[in-house]
C-alpha cells in the first residue's frame, strides 16, 4: 500500500489544448519503492460546455500569472474544458493494456485502488480476477471516447468493482460490505453509496471533477459536497502527479484538478 504525506505543489496550467501541442513520449512511472518513500495519506439541469473538438479561444493571461486567474464557476469550467477536452481516443482494449502493463504496473504488480490487493501480471488479467473501474460509470455516460479515458480508469479487484457497480460515491454510515478501508452501504440519508479507502478518496474526487468538466456531465449537489471534502482530505501526491504525467504521454491531455486541486473550490456547481 502506498503511504502518502508529501503533497505536490500546484502545476502551472496551460490553456493550449493538449492535443494541439507537440506529441509527448509517455512518462516512465517511478517504481513502487520510490513512490512509497515520498507518498503519504494525511487527513488534511444546467448549461454545460460543448464537448466538441473545434477551435477554442485562448484565455488572456497576465505576465507571471495563470491563464485561469480570476476565473470561476462556468467561465472556469469552460476554460478548463477547452484546455483538456481534445485528446486521443485510445480505444478500450488499448486503455486496459496500458493500465495493466505500464501505467499502474509497478515492479510487475498491479494494485486494486479499493482494497489494496496486488496481482502479479504483465497483461490484461481475467476480468473475474481484476477489472477496470470506470470512476464515472458507463451506464451514466462514460461511453464513446469517455469509456477509454485513462484519467478516470483504475485497476480494481473484480468483486469490489462489482459491488461498487454504478452506485454514487459517498460516506457510508450503515455498512453492508467492507474490505481494507473501502465500504458499501447506506449514507446518512439512507441512499446506497460506495466509499473508497482514504488513500483513493482524493483521486476519485479529482477524476470526477475532470470527467464532469471534459464531458459536460453534472455532479449532483450532495455528491459534489462529499467529493470536495475528499479533495482536501486526500491531497495530490507524487504518485498521482506521475500518473497524470504518464497519461498525458498516452492520450495527450492532463487532469487540471491534479495540477491544481484548488480549482475545485472556485467552482460552486459542477
Secondary structure as UniProt FT lines:
FT   HELIX           18..20
FT   HELIX           32..36
FT   TURN            37..38
FT   TURN            63..64
FT   TURN            67..70
FT   HELIX           73..84
FT   HELIX           92..98
FT   HELIX           99..103
FT   STRAND          105..106
FT   TURN            107..108
FT   STRAND          109..111
FT   TURN            113..115
FT   STRAND          118..120
FT   TURN            127..129
FT   STRAND          130..134
FT   HELIX           138..140
FT   HELIX           144..148
FT   HELIX           150..152
FT   STRAND          153..157
FT   HELIX           158..164
FT   TURN            165..166
FT   STRAND          174..179
FT   TURN            180..181
FT   STRAND          182..186
FT   TURN            188..189
FT   STRAND          192..195
FT   HELIX           198..215
FT   HELIX           221..233
FT   HELIX           238..251
FT   HELIX           256..259
FT   HELIX           261..266
//
